[in-house]
Amino acid sequence: MEIVLQRKSLLRGIRLFLVLTILGIAAVFYLTGSGETLRCLARFHLAYLGVAVVLIAVDLFAGAARIHIFTRRLLPRGFWACFKANLANIFLAAATPFQTGGGAAQLYVLNRYGVPYAAGVCVSVLNFSATLSFLLLCAVWILNVIPSRLPAAGPLLTVLDVSRATFYVTLALFILLLVKPILFGRMIARLLALAGRILPRHSKRLGRWSASVLDFLNQYATHVGVYWREGRLTLVWNYLLTVVLYFNKCLVAYVIVRGLGIHAGFWEMVMLQMLIIFFLYFAPTPGASFIAETGIAAVMALVLPKASIPVFAVLWRFVTTYFGVLLGALVLLGLVVEKSPRESAAPAGVTAPSEATAPAGTTED
């Protein structure tokens, strides 16, 4: 398995993200903005901007820590590598539809620093499963607590229903990948074999893919098995960091609202932000651009004055997304054109670690 990232493709993806983001912001300002909107921005208390900067730092460090706790045996002093991997994830998620490129970018950076792909995939699956389960539990609880605040019908409820169904299916597949990875591999192999019978001209290629998938998942299963046997405390820490990460994103919204001089209920703001994160998670546009800006406006119209909605939407997206995307772009575009860090450090004749490297997660927890 090898992931190759091309600078041209990355730039094309980020341009699309920027175009859709600008269109989304323009739509929000057009639909809800007024002369009062600029006055809302002028009245923003700068002290709260300082708090928002602290929350950005918490967001980035919590995301990196979720990777580091699983890779610290492979990267004993590798928190900076995990920090870069997290930023790369944020950036490429913004540059690809359905945010699918984020995981690939994370694997790419970790592998550049010496983490085998099988171990990197294990980390991604564990983090992704923790995120899915946490967001789904929160959404189910919130939708039972505040249904009276939501419209009885309409696009918002439709989007939430679609998101909930998507979460159920995706979480089920990832739980299977965690608990029975070999069974998951056999299912993929059977699907590829069926495709080979339907498309006989491609049967040999599909057969090679099937063998590669099974071989890779055998390596992956070794890493997962280590966590189930020896790293259970690490799994607990992972879930706690996931709670910190997403609760912190919700705190950003409350801080911005207070900075605008608006008094809103703390827990009401947290719950509404969690719903926004929930329905944006599988948004089809790169980085949920356009959908995020307009979706935020639709939800926050329940609690905010109309004139303040555009300011809130831009500030919230900047703190939770745009800033990380900018840093991630600098990191990933730089790595794409430079030598691998492990190659640069290795003396002549020394090869990079192979997939046979000891499993990630062989911890002392």
C-alpha positions as CSV (number, residue, x, y, z in Angstrom):
1,M,0.0,0.0,0.0
2,E,1.3,3.4,-0.9
3,I,-0.4,6.9,-0.8
4,V,0.8,9.4,-3.3
5,L,-0.2,13.0,-3.0
6,Q,0.2,15.5,-5.9
7,R,0.6,19.2,-5.4
8,K,-1.5,20.0,-8.4
9,S,-4.5,18.0,-7.0
10,L,-4.1,19.5,-3.6
11,L,-4.2,23.0,-5.0
12,R,-7.2,22.2,-7.1
13,G,-9.1,20.9,-4.1
14,I,-8.4,23.9,-1.9
15,R,-9.4,26.2,-4.7
16,L,-12.8,24.5,-4.8
17,F,-13.1,24.8,-1.0
18,L,-12.3,28.5,-1.2
19,V,-14.9,29.1,-4.0
20,L,-17.7,27.2,-2.2
21,T,-16.8,28.9,1.1
22,I,-17.0,32.4,-0.4
23,L,-20.3,31.5,-2.0
24,G,-21.6,30.3,1.3
25,I,-20.5,33.4,3.2
26,A,-22.0,35.6,0.4
27,A,-25.3,33.7,0.6
28,V,-25.5,34.1,4.4
29,F,-24.7,37.8,4.2
30,Y,-27.3,38.3,1.4
31,L,-30.1,36.5,3.3
32,T,-29.4,37.7,6.9
33,G,-27.0,40.6,6.7
34,S,-27.8,44.3,7.1
35,G,-26.2,47.5,8.2
36,E,-26.6,46.3,11.8
37,T,-24.3,43.3,10.9
38,L,-21.3,45.6,10.5
39,R,-22.1,47.2,13.8
40,C,-22.3,43.8,15.5
41,L,-18.8,43.1,14.2
42,A,-17.5,46.4,15.4
43,R,-18.9,45.8,18.9
44,F,-17.2,42.4,19.2
45,H,-15.2,42.2,22.5
46,L,-11.6,41.4,21.6
47,A,-11.0,39.7,25.0
48,Y,-13.2,36.9,23.7
49,L,-11.0,36.6,20.6
50,G,-8.1,35.8,22.9
51,V,-10.2,33.0,24.5
52,A,-11.0,31.7,21.0
53,V,-7.2,31.5,20.2
54,V,-6.7,29.4,23.3
55,L,-9.6,27.1,22.2
56,I,-7.9,26.8,18.8
57,A,-4.8,25.6,20.5
58,V,-6.8,23.1,22.6
59,D,-8.5,21.8,19.4
60,L,-5.2,21.2,17.5
61,F,-3.3,19.7,20.5
62,A,-6.3,17.4,21.4
63,G,-6.4,16.2,17.8
64,A,-2.7,15.5,17.8
65,A,-2.9,13.7,21.1
66,R,-5.5,11.3,19.8
67,I,-2.9,10.1,17.3
68,H,0.1,10.3,19.6
69,I,-1.3,8.0,22.3
70,F,-1.5,5.2,19.7
71,T,1.9,5.8,18.0
72,R,4.2,6.8,20.9
73,R,6.0,3.4,20.8
74,L,6.8,3.9,17.1
75,L,7.4,7.6,17.5
76,P,8.8,8.0,21.1
77,R,9.4,11.7,20.6
78,G,7.0,12.1,17.7
79,F,4.3,14.4,19.1
80,W,5.3,17.0,16.5
81,A,4.9,14.4,13.7
82,C,1.4,13.7,15.1
83,F,0.7,17.4,15.2
84,K,1.6,17.6,11.5
85,A,-0.5,14.6,10.7
86,N,-3.5,16.1,12.4
87,L,-3.1,19.4,10.5
88,A,-2.7,17.5,7.2
89,N,-5.9,15.6,8.0
90,I,-7.8,18.9,8.6
91,F,-6.4,20.4,5.3
92,L,-7.1,17.5,3.0
93,A,-10.5,16.9,4.5
94,A,-11.3,20.5,3.3
95,A,-9.9,19.8,-0.1
96,T,-11.9,16.6,-0.9
97,P,-15.6,15.7,-1.3
98,F,-17.2,14.1,1.8
99,Q,-13.9,15.1,3.6
100,T,-12.6,11.6,2.6
101,G,-9.0,12.8,2.0
102,G,-8.3,13.7,5.6
103,G,-7.6,10.1,6.7
104,A,-5.3,9.6,3.6
105,A,-3.3,12.8,4.5
106,Q,-2.9,11.6,8.1
107,L,-1.6,8.2,6.9
108,Y,0.7,9.9,4.4
109,V,2.4,12.1,7.0
110,L,2.7,9.3,9.6
111,N,4.3,7.0,7.1
112,R,6.7,9.7,6.1
113,Y,7.9,9.7,9.7
114,G,8.1,5.9,9.8
115,V,4.7,4.6,10.9
116,P,3.7,1.6,8.8
117,Y,0.5,2.0,6.8
118,A,-1.2,-0.9,8.7
119,A,-0.5,0.8,12.0
120,G,-1.7,4.2,10.7
121,V,-4.9,2.7,9.4
122,C,-5.5,1.2,12.8
123,V,-5.1,4.6,14.5
124,S,-7.5,6.2,12.0
125,V,-10.1,3.5,12.5
126,L,-9.9,3.7,16.3
127,N,-10.2,7.5,16.2
128,F,-12.9,7.5,13.6
129,S,-15.0,5.0,15.5
130,A,-14.7,7.0,18.7
131,T,-15.8,10.1,16.9
132,L,-18.8,8.4,15.2
133,S,-20.1,6.8,18.4
134,F,-19.7,10.0,20.4
135,L,-21.4,12.3,17.9
136,L,-24.2,9.8,17.3
137,L,-24.9,9.4,21.1
138,C,-24.9,13.1,21.5
139,A,-27.2,13.7,18.6
140,V,-29.7,11.1,19.7
141,W,-29.8,12.6,23.2
142,I,-30.0,16.2,21.9
143,L,-32.8,15.4,19.5
144,N,-34.8,13.9,22.4
145,V,-34.1,16.9,24.7
146,I,-34.8,19.9,22.4
147,P,-37.3,18.8,19.8
148,S,-39.6,21.7,20.7
149,R,-36.9,24.2,19.5
150,L,-36.6,22.6,16.1
151,P,-39.1,23.0,13.2
152,A,-41.7,20.2,13.0
153,A,-40.7,19.5,9.4
154,G,-38.5,20.9,6.8
155,P,-34.9,20.7,5.3
156,L,-33.2,20.7,8.7
157,L,-35.0,17.7,10.1
158,T,-34.5,15.9,6.7
159,V,-30.7,16.6,6.9
160,L,-30.6,15.3,10.5
161,D,-32.4,12.1,9.6
162,V,-30.1,11.5,6.6
163,S,-27.1,12.1,8.9
164,R,-28.4,9.8,11.5
165,A,-28.9,6.9,9.0
166,T,-25.4,7.5,7.5
167,F,-23.9,7.4,11.0
168,Y,-25.6,4.1,11.8
169,V,-24.4,2.4,8.7
170,T,-20.8,3.8,8.8
171,L,-20.4,3.1,12.5
172,A,-21.6,-0.5,12.0
173,L,-19.0,-1.1,9.3
174,F,-16.2,0.4,11.4
175,I,-17.2,-1.6,14.4
176,L,-17.0,-4.7,12.2
177,L,-13.5,-3.5,11.0
178,L,-12.4,-3.2,14.6
179,V,-13.9,-6.4,16.1
180,K,-13.7,-8.8,13.1
181,P,-11.2,-7.3,10.6
182,I,-10.6,-10.7,8.9
183,L,-14.3,-11.2,8.3
184,F,-14.5,-7.6,6.9
185,G,-11.6,-8.5,4.6
186,R,-13.4,-11.7,3.4
187,M,-16.6,-9.7,2.7
188,I,-14.5,-7.3,0.5
189,A,-12.8,-10.2,-1.2
190,R,-16.2,-11.8,-2.0
191,L,-17.5,-8.5,-3.4
192,L,-14.4,-8.2,-5.6
193,A,-14.8,-11.8,-6.8
194,L,-18.4,-11.1,-7.7
195,A,-17.2,-8.0,-9.6
196,G,-14.7,-10.2,-11.4
197,R,-17.4,-12.6,-12.6
198,I,-19.5,-9.7,-13.8
199,L,-16.5,-8.0,-15.5
200,P,-14.3,-10.9,-16.7
201,R,-11.9,-8.6,-18.5
202,H,-10.9,-7.2,-15.1
203,S,-11.0,-10.4,-13.1
204,K,-7.2,-10.7,-12.8
205,R,-6.8,-7.2,-11.6
206,L,-9.6,-7.5,-9.1
207,G,-8.1,-10.8,-7.9
208,R,-4.8,-9.0,-7.2
209,W,-6.7,-6.3,-5.3
210,S,-8.5,-9.0,-3.3
211,A,-5.2,-10.6,-2.3
212,S,-3.7,-7.2,-1.4
213,V,-6.7,-6.3,0.8
214,L,-6.5,-9.6,2.7
215,D,-2.8,-9.3,3.2
216,F,-3.1,-5.7,4.4
217,L,-6.0,-6.6,6.8
218,N,-4.0,-9.4,8.2
219,Q,-1.3,-6.9,9.2
220,Y,-3.9,-4.5,10.4
221,A,-5.5,-7.2,12.5
222,T,-2.2,-7.7,14.4
223,H,-2.2,-4.0,15.4
224,V,-5.9,-4.0,16.5
225,G,-5.3,-7.2,18.5
226,V,-2.6,-5.6,20.5
227,Y,-5.0,-2.8,21.6
228,W,-7.7,-5.2,22.6
229,R,-5.2,-7.2,24.7
230,E,-2.8,-4.7,26.0
231,G,-3.9,-1.2,25.2
232,R,-7.4,-0.9,26.7
233,L,-6.5,2.1,28.9
234,T,-5.3,3.8,25.7
235,L,-8.7,3.3,24.2
236,V,-10.3,4.9,27.2
237,W,-7.9,7.9,26.9
238,N,-8.8,8.1,23.2
239,Y,-12.5,8.4,24.0
240,L,-11.9,11.1,26.7
241,L,-9.8,13.1,24.2
242,T,-12.6,12.8,21.7
243,V,-15.0,14.3,24.2
244,V,-12.6,17.1,24.9
245,L,-12.0,17.8,21.2
246,Y,-15.7,18.1,20.3
247,F,-16.8,19.8,23.5
248,N,-14.1,22.4,22.9
249,K,-15.6,23.0,19.4
250,C,-18.9,23.7,21.1
251,L,-17.3,26.1,23.6
252,V,-16.0,28.1,20.6
253,A,-19.6,29.0,19.7
254,Y,-20.5,30.1,23.2
255,V,-17.4,32.3,23.4
256,I,-18.2,34.0,20.1
257,V,-21.8,34.6,21.1
258,R,-20.6,36.2,24.3
259,G,-18.1,38.3,22.4
260,L,-21.0,39.6,20.3
261,G,-22.6,40.8,23.5
262,I,-25.4,38.2,23.3
263,H,-26.5,36.3,26.4
264,A,-27.5,32.8,25.4
265,G,-27.9,29.6,27.5
266,F,-24.6,27.7,27.8
267,W,-26.0,24.2,27.4
268,E,-28.4,25.3,24.7
269,M,-25.5,26.6,22.7
270,V,-23.5,23.5,23.2
271,M,-26.3,21.3,22.1
272,L,-27.0,23.3,19.0
273,Q,-23.3,23.3,18.0
274,M,-23.2,19.5,18.5
275,L,-26.1,19.2,16.1
276,I,-24.3,21.4,13.5
277,I,-21.1,19.2,13.8
278,F,-23.3,16.1,13.5
279,F,-25.0,17.0,10.2
280,L,-21.8,18.5,8.7
281,Y,-19.7,15.5,9.3
282,F,-20.6,13.7,6.1
283,A,-21.4,16.8,4.0
284,P,-20.6,16.1,0.4
285,T,-18.7,19.4,-0.4
286,P,-15.0,19.8,0.4
287,G,-14.7,20.7,4.1
288,A,-18.5,21.0,4.2
289,S,-18.0,24.4,2.5
290,F,-21.2,26.3,1.5
291,I,-23.3,23.7,3.4
292,A,-21.6,24.7,6.7
293,E,-22.0,28.4,6.3
294,T,-25.6,28.2,5.3
295,G,-26.4,25.4,7.7
296,I,-25.0,27.3,10.6
297,A,-27.2,30.2,9.7
298,A,-30.3,28.0,9.6
299,V,-29.6,26.5,13.1
300,M,-28.4,29.6,14.8
301,A,-31.4,31.6,13.6
302,L,-33.2,29.7,16.5
303,V,-31.3,31.7,19.1
304,L,-29.4,34.7,17.6
305,P,-30.7,38.0,16.2
306,K,-30.8,37.9,12.4
307,A,-28.1,40.7,11.9
308,S,-25.5,38.8,14.0
309,I,-25.8,35.5,12.2
310,P,-23.3,36.3,9.4
311,V,-20.6,37.5,11.9
312,F,-21.1,34.3,14.0
313,A,-21.0,32.0,11.0
314,V,-17.7,33.5,9.7
315,L,-16.0,33.6,13.2
316,W,-17.1,30.1,14.1
317,R,-15.9,28.6,10.9
318,F,-12.6,30.5,11.1
319,V,-11.8,29.3,14.6
320,T,-13.0,25.7,14.1
321,T,-12.0,25.2,10.4
322,Y,-10.3,27.9,8.4
323,F,-7.3,28.4,10.7
324,G,-6.5,24.7,10.8
325,V,-6.9,24.4,7.0
326,L,-4.4,27.2,6.5
327,L,-1.8,25.6,8.8
328,G,-2.5,22.2,7.3
329,A,-1.9,23.5,3.8
330,L,1.5,24.8,4.8
331,V,2.4,21.5,6.4
332,L,1.2,19.1,3.7
333,L,2.2,21.1,0.6
334,G,5.7,21.4,2.2
335,L,6.0,17.7,2.8
336,V,4.8,16.8,-0.7
337,V,7.8,18.5,-2.2
338,E,10.5,17.7,0.3
339,K,12.3,14.4,1.2
340,S,10.8,12.0,3.7
341,P,12.0,13.0,7.2
342,R,13.0,9.4,7.9
343,E,14.9,9.2,4.6
344,S,16.7,12.5,5.3
345,A,17.8,11.2,8.7
346,A,18.9,7.8,7.5
347,P,22.5,7.1,6.5
348,A,23.2,5.8,3.0
349,G,22.2,2.2,2.6
350,V,19.7,2.3,5.4
351,T,16.1,1.6,4.3
352,A,13.0,3.0,5.8
353,P,10.9,0.9,8.2
354,S,8.7,-1.7,6.4
355,E,5.2,-2.9,7.1
356,A,6.8,-5.5,9.4
357,T,7.6,-2.9,12.0
358,A,6.3,-3.9,15.5
359,P,2.7,-3.2,16.0
360,A,1.6,0.3,17.1
361,G,0.0,0.1,20.5
362,T,2.5,-2.2,22.2
363,T,2.2,0.0,25.2
364,E,2.7,-0.4,28.9
365,D,-0.7,0.9,29.8
